[in-house]
Amino acid sequence: MRRVSSPGRFDASAYHRVVADRLRALEPGSWSAFGEPAAARARDLHAGLLRSAHRLDPVTHPGVARAAAQAADALGVTVPVSVYRLDGGGAADATLAHVPDEAVVVLPATLLGLLTPAELTAVLGRELALHALWTRDDGVLLVADRLLDALALDARTPPAYLETARRWGLATVLAADRGALLACGDLRTAVAALLKTATGLAAADPDACLAQAAAVDPAGGVAAGRSYPETVLRAWALQQQAAGSDERVGTLLGGGLDLEALDLVDRDRLETLTRRIVEAMVSPPGMRTTAVLAHARQFFPDVAPTAGAQATFTLPAGATEATRRYLACVLLDLATVDPGLGEAGLAAALTLAARTGLGDAVAEAVARERLVPAAILSSLVRAADAAADGDPGARVAGRPRSEEPAR
């Protein structure tokens, strides 16, 4: 038995909270529209269950009632819990029919026969975790969830919103799995329940799954385009949560800043990063020519030279090649927009790049665009590397053709 020694308190992930706040700020009209109507639709669904499903009465199904009570207690769910059995075939997984003042869980008819009492507690914990999420802070996360669902179905939705919807779905699955772990209090049980609901099979080998999960490399996150984590990655996440390493689970949402797969959070990060690199590039007095400052203000109208700006620019760990190429292009735009700077502009870009981990990306871009002969580029790179390393005798090569900066 791998008991969870300190289950802690169930709560929304940091990603849930940040995205909900951002959506509310960016889409105030849509946010209001997805408030009360979402609850009304849920009540209609509940009414449909009363006609088409069988409610498992606590008197005649005491095992289900005990499992539900244990899960609710572990997750801090205080509303009544109702469990329904949906007859017929279909998926083996449970679902939550969300109603704010009641937790309604729907179990496929085949699922009850697959689960031990402890596994049933885990499955119910997973669904009650969703109830806890959707009722948090007067339903803020439910509104965000419904809004993202709607945006994902609209062909006009910008890519950053689509990627946000995908990562939101991943974060929700992982949070619900944590609810399963907290409810049953045992890692093997939570994994066995996960395997049975994922496969619909009565036999499950949690130890084999956990061994495979221990060998997996989570650095790449969930496979591109998937809105549901692979089962082995969900087992890996459960391992981390059982060990008290919840923060590592966040890597499954995306490990790095990728220009080609930005969500709303990363879009804001990249905008801030771009501002910092523009400010850093125009901070040396020699770069403050009229042309350079005018071009910098095409990025950000309020940008201004700031003392010490170079120290505020740090390339984040995990920035992809696409992101590095983009930032290198930003530097080169500023370095070459004023022909009067000559090689001095390239020297400034290469020096800043060398200090921030973009040296190779900028040098490759200079070579690709054939901005200077190879011998001169090599000289500029050597001088930039020396200056970045703090060599007091190093002087970055460059022959500016216009010495007078803009005032």
N, C-alpha and C positions, 0 to 999 in steps of 0.2 A: 504494500500500500504506500502510495506517495501522497501523504496528506498535505494539504495546504496549511502550513503552520500559522500564517497570519493573513487571513483572507482580506482584511482591510475593508474599505468602504467603496461601494459601487458608485461610479459617477461617469459623466460624459468625458470623452477624451479631449485633449487640448485642441485637436483638429476640429471636432464638432463645435466647440465653443467659438473658435476663431472664425470658421466659415459662416456660422449663423450670424455673428456680428457683422461680418463683411457683407453678406447678402442683404441684411436689413438696411445697411447704409447705402448699398448700391441700387437696390430695387425696392424702394419704399412703397410704390403703388402695388406691385405684384405681391409684396410681403403682406399687405393688408388684405388683399383678395384671397390669400390662401390661409386665412385665420379660421374664423368660425365655419365657413363652408366645409373645410376639411373634417371638422368634428361632426357636422351634419351628415356627410357621406358615410362616416364610420358608423353612425347610429343606424343608417339604412342597411349597412352590411350586417350589423348585429341582428336587426329584425329578420333579415333573410336567413340567418343561422337558426333562428327559432323555428323556422318552417322546414329547413332542409337537413338539419343535423340533430344528433341525439345528445342531450345534455347529460353528463355523467354525474349523477346525484351523489353527494358525499355519503349518504346512508348506504346506498347500494354499491358504491365504489370507494370504500374507505382508503384503499392504497393510493388512489389518485389524489384524494383529499389530503392525505398526509404529505405526499410529495409536493403538492401545491403549497401547503402551509409552510413546509420547510424552506422551499425556494423563496416564497414571499418574505419570510422572516429574514433570510440571508441578504436579500436585496432591498430591504426597507420598503416593500410594497404594502401599503395599508388598506387599499381598497379591496372589496370582495373579488375573489378569483373564481371564474367559471370555466370549466373545461368541457369542450364538446368533441364528440367523435363524428367524423365525417365519413359516412359509408361510401363504398366504392373504391376503385383503384386510384392510380395517380401517384404523386410524389410521396416519399416516405417521411418528409420533414414536417414539423409542426409549423403553425403560423399564428400570428397575433392579429385578432380583429380588434383594432384599437378603439376603445371607448374611454373617455377621460375618467369617469367615475366607477369603472369596473375593468378588471383585467380579464379579457376573454381569449382563451387559447383554444385552437382547433387542432385536433390530432387526427391524422388519417387512421382509418380502421385497422390497417395492417401494422401500424407502429406499436400499439400497445402490446402486441404479442412478441415483439422483438426485444423489449427493454426489461432490464431488472428494475426493482424499485429505486435503486440509487441512480441508475441511468435515466429513469423517468424524471427524477428530481432535477437532473442536469438539463434535460430537454425543456422542462417547464421553466427552469431558471433562465435559460437562454431567451425564451419568449417574454418572461416577466422583466428581464433586463431591458427589452425594447419598450415595454410599458413605462419603466422608470425613466428611460431616455425621453420618451415623447411627452411625459407629464412634467419634466423638469422645467423650472422657471416659467410656469404657466403655458407650457406647450411651445416654447420657442424652437426647440429642435424639430418638433413635428412639422411646424410651418416650413422650416428650412428643407426638411426631407421632401415634403409634398411639392414645394417650389422647384427643387432640383429634379424631381421626377418629371414634372411638366416640361422643364427646359430641355431635358434629355430627349424628349419626343419631338421637339420643334427643330426643323431643318435649318431655321435661321439662327439658332443659338450659337454664339461665338465659341471657338474651341476651348478657351479657358474655362467657361462654364461647364462644358461637357466633361472636361478632365476633372473639374471639381466634383461633378456628380458621380463620376467613376470612383474617385478616391473617397468620397463621402460614403458610398456603398461599402467599400472595403473597410473603412473605419467602423461602420455600423455592425458589420458581421463580426469583426474582432472584438468589439465591445460586448456584443451579445454572447460570444463564446466565453468571455471573462465572466459574464453572469452565470453561465452554466458551471464554471469552475467554482465560483463562490457558493453556488447553491448546494452542490454535492460535496464540496470540500476535498475532493480527491482527483488527482491528475489523471490516473488511469481510467477512472470512471468517466470523466469528462471526455477523454479521447475515444473511449469505447462508444459512448453515446453519439459522438460526432461521426464515427465511422458507420454506425448503423443507420443514422439518418441520411448520410451521404450516399450509401450504397443500397439501402433497403434490404440488407442481408442480416440474418440472425447471428451469424458468426462474426466476431471482430477480434483482432489481435492488437490491442493497444500497445503492448511492449514492442512489437515489430515496427509499428507506426512511429513510436517515440524514438526508436533507434535510428530510423530513417530521417526523422526530423532533426535529430542531433547532428546528422552529417550534412544537412542541407546548408547552402550558403544563402542567407537572406539578403545579402547586400544589393542584389539586383531588384529586390522588391517583387511584387506580384507581376506576372507576365503582362506585357503591354497589351492594352485593350480589354483586359479582363476586369469585370466589375464584381467578381466573386473570387476570393483567394483560393488557391489550390488547397486541397485537404491537408497535405503534408505541411504546408506553411501555416495553416490554422493550428495544427498540432504543435509546430515549433513555437507559435505565439503562446499557446497554452503552457508550454514548458517555461517560457520566459516569465509569464505571469505567476506561475506557481513558485518560481524562484525569487519573486519580488522584483523582476527586472522589466516592469511594464514599459519603461521608456524605450527599450529596444524594439518593442513591437511596432512603434511608429515608423521604423525603417521600411516596413512592408508597403507603406503608402507611396514610397518613392524616395530613393536615397540621395539624390542630388538635384541641383538646379539645372533643369533641361529646357533649353529654349524651344525645343520641338514638342514639349509636353507640359506646358505651364498650366497650373490651376490658378485660382484667384489669389491664393496665398503666395505662390511663387511669382506670379505676375507682379505683385506689389514688391516682392524682394528684388526682382530684376530691375524694376523701375528705380528703386532706391540705390541699387548697385550702379546703375547707369549714371544717376545723378552724382554719386560719389566719384566715379572715375572721370566724369566731365569736370567736376570741381577740382580734382587733383591735377588734371592736365593743364588747367588754366591758372593754377596757383603760382608757378614760377613767373616772375616779372617779364622774362623774355618771351613768354608765350601769350602775353596779354595784348596782342595786336588787335586792331579793329576787326579784321577778317575772322580771326579765331574766336573772339568774344561774340561776334554776330552769329557765327556758326554754332557756338555753344548754346546760345539762346534759342536756336531752332529746336534743340532738345528740351530745354527748360527755360521759359521766358524770364524767370526770376533768378537764374543762376548768376553767381557773382564770385570773383576771386576771393578766396578765404585763406588766411594764413593757417598753415598746418593741415590743409585739406588732404595732402598726400597720405598723412598718417591715418585718415579715417577710411581709406579704401582698403578693404581686405577681400581677397577672392575666397568665396566660401568653399569648404571642403566638399568634394563631390560634384563640382561644376563640370558639366559634360563638355565634350569637344565642340559641340554646336554653340554652347554658351561662350566658351573661350574664343571661338572664331568671331562671334558677334562683338564681344568686348574689344577684341583686337581691332576690328573694323571701326569701332567708335574712336579708339585712340588714333588710328591712322587718318580718319576723317579730319580730326582736329589738327593732326601733325602736318597735313599736306594742304589744308584749305587756303593757307596764305603762302603763295610762291616765294614771297620775300624772305621767309624763314629758311629756305633751303634745307640743308642737312640738319640744321639745329632743331627743326621740328621733329624729324625722325629720331634724333638723339634723345630728345625729351620723352618721346613715346617709348622708346626702347628702355630708357632708364626706369621710368615708372613701371613698365611691364616687368622688368627684371626684379623689381622690388616686390612685386605682387603675384608672382607665379605665372605671368602671361608672356614671359620672354620668348619662349619658343613660338607661341601663336603669332605674336607680332612680327618676329623675324621671318617666319614662314610667309606671312601676308606680304611683307615688303619684297621678299624674293619672288613671290608669285606675281605680284604686280610690276616687277622689274623697275622699282622706283629709283634704285641706285645700282651701280655695278656691284658684283659679288665681293670684290676686294674692299670696297668702301663699306658695304654692309658688315663684313667681318670685323672691320676696325670699329664701327659703331657699336656692334654687339659686345666686343671685348671691353670697350670703355664703359658701356652701360653696366656690364656685369661687375666691373671694378667699382664703379660708383655705388651700385646697389649693395656691394659688400662692405662699404664704408671706408674704402681706401682714400685717405686724405690727399694723396698725391694724384689721384685719378682725375683726368679732365675729359669730359665727354666730347668727342670730336664732333665737328659740325661747322659749316660755313654759312652763317646767316647772311642773306643779301639785304635784309632790312633790320637795322639795329634798334629802331625806335619803337617801343611798345606803345599801345594805345593808353591814353591817360584815363 
